[in-house]
């Protein structure tokens, strides 16, 4: 997609052209970037680790967040 050289802000702008929602495990992204003025939503997964086994239990809540996500909003899924 040609995004390898982009920093966070320009990367989010490029993503917004093709995607509606960004799913990430980067807990600091919402604090580092202004999401409220971007045309995409961000879902932050918070788990014990980033291993698949720890992330899989969050899938039902992730699916619900994806269905209801609104541009400019940040959703955090933990537990």
RONU-88468 format. One record per atom (N, C-alpha, C, O, CB): residue in three letters; atom name; x, y, z. Coordinates in Angstrom, 1 decimal, padded with zeros to 4 digits, always signed. Glycine has a CB too. Layout:
! RONU-88468
['ALA'; 'CA'; [X; Y; Z]]
...
***
This chain:
! RONU-88468
['UNK'; 'N'; [+000.8; -001.2; +000.0]]
['UNK'; 'CA'; [+000.0; +000.0; +000.0]]
['UNK'; 'C'; [+000.9; +001.3; +000.0]]
['UNK'; 'O'; [+000.3; +002.4; -000.2]]
['UNK'; 'CB'; [-000.9; +000.0; +001.2]]
['UNK'; 'N'; [+002.2; +001.1; +000.2]]
['UNK'; 'CA'; [+003.0; +002.2; +000.1]]
['UNK'; 'C'; [+003.1; +003.1; +001.4]]
['UNK'; 'O'; [+003.3; +004.3; +001.3]]
['UNK'; 'CB'; [+002.7; +003.1; -001.0]]
['UNK'; 'N'; [+002.8; +002.5; +002.5]]
['UNK'; 'CA'; [+002.6; +003.2; +003.8]]
['UNK'; 'C'; [+003.9; +003.1; +004.7]]
['UNK'; 'O'; [+003.9; +003.7; +005.7]]
['UNK'; 'CB'; [+001.4; +002.8; +004.5]]
['UNK'; 'N'; [+004.9; +002.3; +004.3]]
['UNK'; 'CA'; [+006.0; +002.0; +005.1]]
['UNK'; 'C'; [+006.7; +003.2; +005.6]]
['UNK'; 'O'; [+007.3; +003.2; +006.7]]
['UNK'; 'CB'; [+006.9; +001.1; +004.4]]
['UNK'; 'N'; [+006.8; +004.3; +004.8]]
['UNK'; 'CA'; [+007.6; +005.5; +005.2]]
['UNK'; 'C'; [+006.7; +006.6; +005.9]]
['UNK'; 'O'; [+007.3; +007.6; +006.2]]
['UNK'; 'CB'; [+008.2; +006.0; +003.9]]
['UNK'; 'N'; [+005.5; +006.3; +006.2]]
['UNK'; 'CA'; [+004.6; +007.3; +006.8]]
['UNK'; 'C'; [+004.7; +007.3; +008.3]]
['UNK'; 'O'; [+004.7; +006.2; +008.9]]
['UNK'; 'CB'; [+003.2; +007.1; +006.3]]
['UNK'; 'N'; [+004.7; +008.5; +008.9]]
['UNK'; 'CA'; [+004.6; +008.6; +010.4]]
['UNK'; 'C'; [+003.2; +008.4; +010.8]]
['UNK'; 'O'; [+002.3; +008.3; +009.9]]
['UNK'; 'CB'; [+005.2; +009.9; +010.9]]
['UNK'; 'N'; [+002.9; +008.4; +012.1]]
['UNK'; 'CA'; [+001.6; +008.1; +012.6]]
['UNK'; 'C'; [+000.5; +009.0; +012.0]]
['UNK'; 'O'; [-000.5; +008.5; +011.5]]
['UNK'; 'CB'; [+001.6; +008.2; +014.0]]
['UNK'; 'N'; [+000.6; +010.3; +012.0]]
['UNK'; 'CA'; [-000.4; +011.2; +011.5]]
['UNK'; 'C'; [-000.8; +011.0; +010.1]]
['UNK'; 'O'; [-001.9; +010.7; +009.7]]
['UNK'; 'CB'; [+000.0; +012.6; +011.8]]
['UNK'; 'N'; [+000.2; +011.1; +009.2]]
['UNK'; 'CA'; [+000.0; +010.8; +007.8]]
['UNK'; 'C'; [-000.5; +009.4; +007.5]]
['UNK'; 'O'; [-001.3; +009.2; +006.6]]
['UNK'; 'CB'; [+001.2; +011.1; +007.0]]
['UNK'; 'N'; [+000.0; +008.5; +008.3]]
['UNK'; 'CA'; [-000.5; +007.1; +008.2]]
['UNK'; 'C'; [-002.0; +007.0; +008.5]]
['UNK'; 'O'; [-002.7; +006.3; +007.7]]
['UNK'; 'CB'; [+000.3; +006.1; +009.1]]
['UNK'; 'N'; [-002.4; +007.6; +009.5]]
['UNK'; 'CA'; [-003.9; +007.6; +009.8]]
['UNK'; 'C'; [-004.7; +008.2; +008.7]]
['UNK'; 'O'; [-005.8; +007.8; +008.4]]
['UNK'; 'CB'; [-004.1; +008.3; +011.2]]
['UNK'; 'N'; [-004.2; +009.3; +008.1]]
['UNK'; 'CA'; [-004.9; +010.0; +007.0]]
['UNK'; 'C'; [-005.0; +009.0; +005.8]]
['UNK'; 'O'; [-006.0; +009.0; +005.2]]
['UNK'; 'CB'; [-004.1; +011.3; +006.7]]
['UNK'; 'N'; [-003.9; +008.3; +005.5]]
['UNK'; 'CA'; [-003.9; +007.4; +004.4]]
['UNK'; 'C'; [-004.8; +006.3; +004.6]]
['UNK'; 'O'; [-005.5; +005.8; +003.7]]
['UNK'; 'CB'; [-002.5; +006.9; +004.1]]
['UNK'; 'N'; [-004.9; +005.8; +005.9]]
['UNK'; 'CA'; [-005.8; +004.7; +006.2]]
['UNK'; 'C'; [-007.2; +005.1; +006.1]]
['UNK'; 'O'; [-008.1; +004.3; +005.7]]
['UNK'; 'CB'; [-005.5; +004.2; +007.7]]
['UNK'; 'N'; [-007.5; +006.3; +006.5]]
['UNK'; 'CA'; [-008.9; +006.8; +006.5]]
['UNK'; 'C'; [-009.5; +006.8; +005.0]]
['UNK'; 'O'; [-010.7; +006.8; +004.9]]
['UNK'; 'CB'; [-009.0; +008.2; +007.1]]
['UNK'; 'N'; [-008.6; +006.9; +004.0]]
['UNK'; 'CA'; [-009.1; +006.9; +002.7]]
['UNK'; 'C'; [-009.6; +005.5; +002.2]]
['UNK'; 'O'; [-010.4; +005.4; +001.3]]
['UNK'; 'CB'; [-007.9; +007.3; +001.7]]
['UNK'; 'N'; [-009.1; +004.5; +002.9]]
['UNK'; 'CA'; [-009.5; +003.1; +002.5]]
['UNK'; 'C'; [-010.2; +002.3; +003.6]]
['UNK'; 'O'; [-010.9; +001.3; +003.2]]
['UNK'; 'CB'; [-008.3; +002.4; +002.1]]
['UNK'; 'N'; [-010.2; +002.7; +004.8]]
['UNK'; 'CA'; [-010.8; +001.9; +005.9]]
['UNK'; 'C'; [-011.6; +002.8; +006.8]]
['UNK'; 'O'; [-011.4; +004.1; +006.8]]
['UNK'; 'CB'; [-009.7; +001.3; +006.8]]
['UNK'; 'N'; [-012.6; +002.2; +007.4]]
['UNK'; 'CA'; [-013.5; +002.9; +008.4]]
['UNK'; 'C'; [-013.0; +002.8; +009.8]]
['UNK'; 'O'; [-013.3; +003.7; +010.6]]
['UNK'; 'CB'; [-014.9; +002.4; +008.2]]
['UNK'; 'N'; [-012.3; +001.7; +010.1]]
['UNK'; 'CA'; [-011.9; +001.5; +011.5]]
['UNK'; 'C'; [-010.5; +001.0; +011.6]]
['UNK'; 'O'; [-010.1; +000.1; +010.7]]
['UNK'; 'CB'; [-012.9; +000.5; +012.2]]
['UNK'; 'N'; [-009.7; +001.4; +012.5]]
['UNK'; 'CA'; [-008.4; +000.9; +012.8]]
['UNK'; 'C'; [-008.5; +000.1; +014.1]]
['UNK'; 'O'; [-008.9; +000.6; +015.1]]
['UNK'; 'CB'; [-007.3; +002.0; +012.9]]
['UNK'; 'N'; [-008.0; -001.1; +014.1]]
['UNK'; 'CA'; [-008.0; -002.0; +015.3]]
['UNK'; 'C'; [-006.5; -002.1; +015.6]]
['UNK'; 'O'; [-005.7; -002.5; +014.8]]
['UNK'; 'CB'; [-008.6; -003.4; +015.1]]
['UNK'; 'N'; [-006.1; -001.7; +016.8]]
['UNK'; 'CA'; [-004.7; -001.7; +017.3]]
['UNK'; 'C'; [-004.6; -002.2; +018.7]]
['UNK'; 'O'; [-005.6; -002.2; +019.5]]
['UNK'; 'CB'; [-004.2; -000.3; +017.1]]
['UNK'; 'N'; [-003.4; -002.6; +019.0]]
['UNK'; 'CA'; [-003.0; -002.9; +020.4]]
['UNK'; 'C'; [-002.2; -001.7; +021.0]]
['UNK'; 'O'; [-001.7; -001.8; +022.1]]
['UNK'; 'CB'; [-002.3; -004.2; +020.6]]
['UNK'; 'N'; [-001.9; -000.7; +020.2]]
['UNK'; 'CA'; [-001.1; +000.5; +020.7]]
['UNK'; 'C'; [-002.0; +001.3; +021.6]]
['UNK'; 'O'; [-002.7; +002.2; +021.2]]
['UNK'; 'CB'; [-000.6; +001.3; +019.4]]
['UNK'; 'N'; [-001.8; +001.2; +022.9]]
['UNK'; 'CA'; [-002.6; +001.9; +023.9]]
['UNK'; 'C'; [-002.3; +003.4; +023.9]]
['UNK'; 'O'; [-003.1; +004.2; +024.3]]
['UNK'; 'CB'; [-002.3; +001.3; +025.3]]
['UNK'; 'N'; [-001.1; +003.8; +023.4]]
['UNK'; 'CA'; [-000.8; +005.2; +023.4]]
['UNK'; 'C'; [-001.3; +006.0; +022.2]]
['UNK'; 'O'; [-001.2; +007.2; +022.2]]
['UNK'; 'CB'; [+000.7; +005.4; +023.6]]
['UNK'; 'N'; [-001.7; +005.3; +021.2]]
['UNK'; 'CA'; [-002.1; +006.0; +019.9]]
['UNK'; 'C'; [-003.1; +007.0; +020.1]]
['UNK'; 'O'; [-003.0; +008.1; +019.6]]
['UNK'; 'CB'; [-002.6; +004.9; +018.9]]
['UNK'; 'N'; [-004.2; +006.8; +020.9]]
['UNK'; 'CA'; [-005.2; +007.8; +021.1]]
['UNK'; 'C'; [-004.7; +009.1; +021.8]]
['UNK'; 'O'; [-005.2; +010.2; +021.6]]
['UNK'; 'CB'; [-006.4; +007.3; +021.8]]
['UNK'; 'N'; [-003.6; +008.9; +022.6]]
['UNK'; 'CA'; [-003.1; +010.0; +023.3]]
['UNK'; 'C'; [-002.1; +010.8; +022.4]]
['UNK'; 'O'; [-001.9; +012.0; +022.6]]
['UNK'; 'CB'; [-002.4; +009.6; +024.6]]
['UNK'; 'N'; [-001.5; +010.1; +021.5]]
['UNK'; 'CA'; [-000.5; +010.7; +020.6]]
['UNK'; 'C'; [-001.1; +011.4; +019.4]]
['UNK'; 'O'; [-000.5; +012.3; +018.8]]
['UNK'; 'CB'; [+000.5; +009.7; +020.2]]
['UNK'; 'N'; [-002.2; +010.9; +019.0]]
['UNK'; 'CA'; [-002.9; +011.4; +017.7]]
['UNK'; 'C'; [-004.3; +011.9; +018.0]]
['UNK'; 'O'; [-005.0; +011.3; +018.8]]
['UNK'; 'CB'; [-002.9; +010.3; +016.7]]
['UNK'; 'N'; [-004.7; +012.9; +017.3]]
['UNK'; 'CA'; [-006.0; +013.4; +017.4]]
['UNK'; 'C'; [-006.9; +012.5; +016.6]]
['UNK'; 'O'; [-006.7; +012.5; +015.4]]
['UNK'; 'CB'; [-006.2; +014.9; +017.0]]
['UNK'; 'N'; [-007.8; +011.8; +017.2]]
['UNK'; 'CA'; [-008.7; +010.9; +016.5]]
['UNK'; 'C'; [-010.0; +011.6; +016.2]]
['UNK'; 'O'; [-010.7; +011.3; +015.2]]
['UNK'; 'CB'; [-008.9; +009.6; +017.3]]
['UNK'; 'N'; [-010.4; +012.5; +017.1]]
['UNK'; 'CA'; [-011.8; +013.1; +017.0]]
['UNK'; 'C'; [-012.0; +013.9; +015.7]]
['UNK'; 'O'; [-013.2; +014.1; +015.3]]
['UNK'; 'CB'; [-012.0; +014.0; +018.1]]
['UNK'; 'N'; [-011.0; +014.3; +015.0]]
['UNK'; 'CA'; [-011.2; +015.0; +013.8]]
['UNK'; 'C'; [-010.8; +014.2; +012.5]]
['UNK'; 'O'; [-010.6; +014.8; +011.4]]
['UNK'; 'CB'; [-010.3; +016.3; +013.8]]
['UNK'; 'N'; [-010.7; +012.9; +012.7]]
['UNK'; 'CA'; [-010.4; +012.0; +011.6]]
['UNK'; 'C'; [-011.6; +011.2; +011.2]]
['UNK'; 'O'; [-012.5; +011.0; +012.0]]
['UNK'; 'CB'; [-009.3; +011.0; +012.0]]
['UNK'; 'N'; [-011.7; +010.9; +009.9]]
['UNK'; 'CA'; [-012.9; +010.2; +009.4]]
['UNK'; 'C'; [-012.8; +008.7; +009.6]]
['UNK'; 'O'; [-013.4; +007.9; +008.8]]
['UNK'; 'CB'; [-013.1; +010.5; +007.9]]
['UNK'; 'N'; [-012.2; +008.2; +010.6]]
['UNK'; 'CA'; [-012.2; +006.8; +011.0]]
['UNK'; 'C'; [-012.3; +006.6; +012.5]]
['UNK'; 'O'; [-011.9; +007.5; +013.2]]
['UNK'; 'CB'; [-010.9; +006.1; +010.4]]
['UNK'; 'N'; [-012.7; +005.5; +012.9]]
['UNK'; 'CA'; [-012.8; +005.1; +014.3]]
['UNK'; 'C'; [-011.5; +004.3; +014.7]]
['UNK'; 'O'; [-010.9; +003.7; +013.8]]
['UNK'; 'CB'; [-014.1; +004.4; +014.7]]
['UNK'; 'N'; [-011.2; +004.3; +015.9]]
['UNK'; 'CA'; [-010.1; +003.5; +016.4]]
['UNK'; 'C'; [-010.6; +002.6; +017.5]]
['UNK'; 'O'; [-011.2; +003.0; +018.5]]
['UNK'; 'CB'; [-008.9; +004.4; +016.9]]
['UNK'; 'N'; [-010.2; +001.3; +017.4]]
['UNK'; 'CA'; [-010.5; +000.3; +018.5]]
['UNK'; 'C'; [-009.2; -000.1; +019.1]]
['UNK'; 'O'; [-008.4; -000.7; +018.3]]
['UNK'; 'CB'; [-011.4; -000.9; +018.0]]
['UNK'; 'N'; [-009.0; +000.1; +020.4]]
['UNK'; 'CA'; [-007.8; -000.4; +021.0]]
['UNK'; 'C'; [-008.1; -001.6; +021.8]]
['UNK'; 'O'; [-009.0; -001.6; +022.7]]
['UNK'; 'CB'; [-007.2; +000.8; +022.0]]
['UNK'; 'N'; [-007.4; -002.7; +021.5]]
['UNK'; 'CA'; [-007.5; -003.9; +022.3]]
['UNK'; 'C'; [-006.5; -003.9; +023.4]]
['UNK'; 'O'; [-005.3; -003.7; +023.2]]
['UNK'; 'CB'; [-007.3; -005.2; +021.4]]
['UNK'; 'N'; [-007.0; -004.1; +024.6]]
['UNK'; 'CA'; [-006.1; -004.2; +025.8]]
['UNK'; 'C'; [-006.2; -005.6; +026.4]]
['UNK'; 'O'; [-007.2; -006.0; +026.9]]
['UNK'; 'CB'; [-006.4; -003.1; +026.9]]
['UNK'; 'N'; [-005.1; -006.3; +026.3]]
['UNK'; 'CA'; [-005.0; -007.7; +026.8]]
['UNK'; 'C'; [-003.7; -007.8; +027.6]]
['UNK'; 'O'; [-002.9; -007.0; +027.6]]
['UNK'; 'CB'; [-005.1; -008.7; +025.7]]
['UNK'; 'N'; [-003.7; -009.0; +028.3]]
['UNK'; 'CA'; [-002.5; -009.2; +029.1]]
['UNK'; 'C'; [-001.2; -009.2; +028.3]]
['UNK'; 'O'; [-000.2; -008.6; +028.7]]
['UNK'; 'CB'; [-002.6; -010.6; +029.8]]
['UNK'; 'N'; [-001.3; -009.8; +027.1]]
['UNK'; 'CA'; [-000.2; -009.7; +026.1]]
['UNK'; 'C'; [-000.8; -009.5; +024.7]]
['UNK'; 'O'; [-002.0; -009.5; +024.6]]
['UNK'; 'CB'; [+000.7; -011.0; +026.1]]
['UNK'; 'N'; [+000.0; -009.4; +023.7]]
['UNK'; 'CA'; [-000.5; -009.3; +022.3]]
['UNK'; 'C'; [-000.6; -010.6; +021.6]]
['UNK'; 'O'; [-000.8; -010.7; +020.4]]
['UNK'; 'CB'; [+000.4; -008.3; +021.6]]
['UNK'; 'N'; [-000.4; -011.7; +022.4]]
['UNK'; 'CA'; [-000.5; -013.0; +021.8]]
['UNK'; 'C'; [-002.0; -013.3; +021.5]]
['UNK'; 'O'; [-002.9; -012.9; +022.1]]
['UNK'; 'CB'; [+000.0; -014.1; +022.8]]
['UNK'; 'N'; [-002.2; -014.1; +020.4]]
['UNK'; 'CA'; [-003.5; -014.4; +019.9]]
['UNK'; 'C'; [-004.4; -015.0; +021.0]]
['UNK'; 'O'; [-005.5; -014.7; +021.1]]
['UNK'; 'CB'; [-003.4; -015.4; +018.8]]
['UNK'; 'N'; [-003.8; -015.9; +021.8]]
['UNK'; 'CA'; [-004.6; -016.5; +022.9]]
['UNK'; 'C'; [-005.2; -015.5; +023.9]]
['UNK'; 'O'; [-006.3; -015.7; +024.4]]
['UNK'; 'CB'; [-003.7; -017.5; +023.6]]
['UNK'; 'N'; [-004.5; -014.4; +024.1]]
['UNK'; 'CA'; [-005.0; -013.4; +025.0]]
['UNK'; 'C'; [-005.9; -012.4; +024.3]]
['UNK'; 'O'; [-006.8; -011.8; +025.0]]
['UNK'; 'CB'; [-003.8; -012.6; +025.6]]
['UNK'; 'N'; [-005.8; -012.3; +023.0]]
['UNK'; 'CA'; [-006.7; -011.4; +022.2]]
['UNK'; 'C'; [-008.0; -012.0; +021.8]]
['UNK'; 'O'; [-009.0; -011.3; +021.8]]
['UNK'; 'CB'; [-006.0; -010.9; +021.0]]
['UNK'; 'N'; [-008.0; -013.3; +021.6]]
['UNK'; 'CA'; [-009.2; -014.0; +021.1]]
['UNK'; 'C'; [-010.5; -013.8; +022.0]]
['UNK'; 'O'; [-011.6; -013.6; +021.5]]
['UNK'; 'CB'; [-009.0; -015.4; +021.0]]
['UNK'; 'N'; [-010.3; -013.8; +023.3]]
['UNK'; 'CA'; [-011.5; -013.5; +024.2]]
['UNK'; 'C'; [-012.2; -012.2; +023.9]]
['UNK'; 'O'; [-013.4; -012.0; +024.3]]
['UNK'; 'CB'; [-011.1; -013.7; +025.6]]
['UNK'; 'N'; [-011.5; -011.2; +023.3]]
['UNK'; 'CA'; [-012.1; -009.9; +023.0]]
['UNK'; 'C'; [-012.8; -009.8; +021.7]]
['UNK'; 'O'; [-013.5; -008.8; +021.5]]
['UNK'; 'CB'; [-011.0; -008.9; +023.0]]
['UNK'; 'N'; [-012.8; -010.9; +020.9]]
['UNK'; 'CA'; [-013.4; -010.9; +019.6]]
['UNK'; 'C'; [-014.9; -010.5; +019.7]]
['UNK'; 'O'; [-015.4; -009.7; +018.9]]
['UNK'; 'CB'; [-013.2; -012.2; +018.9]]
['UNK'; 'N'; [-015.7; -011.1; +020.5]]
['UNK'; 'CA'; [-017.2; -010.7; +020.5]]
['UNK'; 'C'; [-017.4; -009.2; +020.8]]
['UNK'; 'O'; [-018.2; -008.6; +020.1]]
['UNK'; 'CB'; [-017.9; -011.5; +021.6]]
['UNK'; 'N'; [-016.6; -008.6; +021.7]]
['UNK'; 'CA'; [-016.8; -007.2; +022.0]]
['UNK'; 'C'; [-016.2; -006.4; +020.8]]
['UNK'; 'O'; [-016.7; -005.3; +020.5]]
['UNK'; 'CB'; [-016.1; -006.8; +023.3]]
['UNK'; 'N'; [-015.1; -006.9; +020.2]]
['UNK'; 'CA'; [-014.6; -006.2; +019.0]]
['UNK'; 'C'; [-015.6; -006.2; +017.9]]
['UNK'; 'O'; [-015.7; -005.2; +017.2]]
['UNK'; 'CB'; [-013.3; -007.0; +018.6]]
['UNK'; 'N'; [-016.2; -007.3; +017.6]]
['UNK'; 'CA'; [-017.3; -007.3; +016.6]]
['UNK'; 'C'; [-018.4; -006.3; +016.8]]
['UNK'; 'O'; [-018.8; -005.6; +015.9]]
['UNK'; 'CB'; [-017.9; -008.7; +016.4]]
['UNK'; 'N'; [-018.8; -006.2; +018.1]]
['UNK'; 'CA'; [-019.8; -005.2; +018.4]]
['UNK'; 'C'; [-019.3; -003.8; +018.2]]
['UNK'; 'O'; [-020.0; -003.0; +017.7]]
['UNK'; 'CB'; [-020.3; -005.4; +019.9]]
['UNK'; 'N'; [-018.1; -003.6; +018.6]]
['UNK'; 'CA'; [-017.5; -002.2; +018.4]]
['UNK'; 'C'; [-017.4; -001.9; +016.9]]
['UNK'; 'O'; [-017.7; -000.8; +016.5]]
['UNK'; 'CB'; [-016.1; -002.1; +019.1]]
['UNK'; 'N'; [-017.0; -002.9; +016.1]]
['UNK'; 'CA'; [-016.9; -002.6; +014.7]]
['UNK'; 'C'; [-018.3; -002.3; +014.0]]
['UNK'; 'O'; [-018.3; -001.5; +013.2]]
['UNK'; 'CB'; [-016.3; -003.9; +014.0]]
['UNK'; 'N'; [-019.3; -003.0; +014.5]]
['UNK'; 'CA'; [-020.6; -002.7; +014.0]]
['UNK'; 'C'; [-021.2; -001.3; +014.3]]
['UNK'; 'O'; [-022.0; -000.8; +013.6]]
['UNK'; 'CB'; [-021.6; -003.8; +014.5]]
['UNK'; 'N'; [-020.7; -000.8; +015.5]]
['UNK'; 'CA'; [-021.3; +000.4; +016.0]]
['UNK'; 'C'; [-020.3; +001.6; +015.9]]
['UNK'; 'O'; [-020.6; +002.7; +016.4]]
['UNK'; 'CB'; [-021.7; +000.3; +017.4]]
['UNK'; 'N'; [-019.1; +001.4; +015.4]]
['UNK'; 'CA'; [-018.1; +002.4; +015.4]]
['UNK'; 'C'; [-018.5; +003.6; +014.6]]
['UNK'; 'O'; [-019.1; +003.5; +013.5]]
['UNK'; 'CB'; [-016.8; +001.8; +014.8]]
['UNK'; 'N'; [-018.1; +004.8; +015.1]]
['UNK'; 'CA'; [-018.4; +006.1; +014.5]]
['UNK'; 'C'; [-017.1; +006.8; +014.2]]
['UNK'; 'O'; [-016.2; +006.7; +015.1]]
['UNK'; 'CB'; [-019.4; +006.9; +015.4]]
['UNK'; 'N'; [-017.0; +007.5; +013.1]]
['UNK'; 'CA'; [-015.8; +008.2; +012.8]]
['UNK'; 'C'; [-015.4; +009.2; +013.9]]
['UNK'; 'O'; [-016.3; +009.8; +014.5]]
['UNK'; 'CB'; [-015.9; +009.0; +011.5]]
['UNK'; 'N'; [-014.1; +009.3; +014.2]]
['UNK'; 'CA'; [-013.6; +010.2; +015.2]]
['UNK'; 'C'; [-013.7; +009.7; +016.7]]
['UNK'; 'O'; [-013.3; +010.4; +017.6]]
['UNK'; 'CB'; [-014.4; +011.4; +015.1]]
['UNK'; 'N'; [-014.2; +008.4; +016.8]]
['UNK'; 'CA'; [-014.3; +007.9; +018.2]]
['UNK'; 'C'; [-013.3; +006.8; +018.5]]
['UNK'; 'O'; [-012.8; +006.2; +017.6]]
['UNK'; 'CB'; [-015.7; +007.3; +018.3]]
['UNK'; 'N'; [-012.9; +006.7; +019.7]]
['UNK'; 'CA'; [-011.9; +005.7; +020.2]]
['UNK'; 'C'; [-012.7; +004.8; +021.1]]
['UNK'; 'O'; [-013.4; +005.2; +022.0]]
['UNK'; 'CB'; [-010.7; +006.3; +020.9]]
['UNK'; 'N'; [-012.6; +003.5; +020.9]]
['UNK'; 'CA'; [-013.2; +002.5; +021.7]]
['UNK'; 'C'; [-012.1; +001.6; +022.3]]
['UNK'; 'O'; [-011.2; +001.1; +021.6]]
['UNK'; 'CB'; [-014.2; +001.6; +020.8]]
['UNK'; 'N'; [-012.1; +001.4; +023.6]]
['UNK'; 'CA'; [-011.2; +000.5; +024.3]]
['UNK'; 'C'; [-011.8; -000.7; +024.7]]
['UNK'; 'O'; [-012.9; -000.7; +025.4]]
['UNK'; 'CB'; [-010.5; +001.3; +025.4]]
['UNK'; 'N'; [-011.2; -001.9; +024.4]]
['UNK'; 'CA'; [-011.8; -003.2; +024.8]]
['UNK'; 'C'; [-010.7; -003.8; +025.7]]
['UNK'; 'O'; [-009.6; -004.0; +025.3]]
['UNK'; 'CB'; [-012.1; -004.1; +023.6]]
['UNK'; 'N'; [-011.1; -004.1; +026.9]]
['UNK'; 'CA'; [-010.2; -004.7; +027.9]]
['UNK'; 'C'; [-011.0; -005.7; +028.7]]
['UNK'; 'O'; [-012.2; -005.9; +028.5]]
['UNK'; 'CB'; [-009.5; -003.7; +028.7]]
['UNK'; 'N'; [-010.3; -006.3; +029.6]]
['UNK'; 'CA'; [-010.9; -007.2; +030.5]]
['UNK'; 'C'; [-010.3; -008.5; +030.5]]
['UNK'; 'O'; [-010.8; -009.4; +031.3]]
['UNK'; 'CB'; [-012.3; -007.3; +030.2]]
***
